[in-house]
Amino acid sequence: MYFTVNSSDVMVQGAAVVWATQSVKQNANARVLYAKPQQMLQGLVKNGATVEVCALYLPNKGLKPDALIQGVNPGKPADVASYMLKSDMRMLAF
C-alpha cells in the first residue's frame, strides 16, 4: 500500500499514519510519502514501513537529509515511480 500525505491538517495526517500502521500490523507492505505526526510516524518506521519525503522537499526548504528523523529518507523519483507502477499497487492520498 502506498500512502501519500498532502494535507496540512494534523488530523488527516494522523489518520493516514493510523491506517498505514494498521496495514503493516496486518502484514501489508506499506510505504508513506511524507507524514508529520512525528511520534506516530516513528512507530510506523519501527513496524517496518518505508517512509520517505518528496525529493523536492529538502532542497526547497534548504535542508539536508540529516534534518529528517531516523528511518525517514529522501524519496528517489525513479524508485518511487517504479513502485507506484506495480500492477498490484494500491495508492491512498490524504
Buried (B, 14 or more C-beta within 10 A) or exposed (E): BBBBBEBEEEEBBBBBBEBBBEBBEEEEEBBBBBBBBEEBBBBBBEBEBBBBBBBEBBEEEEEEEEEBEEEBEBBEEEEBEEBEEEEEEEEBEB
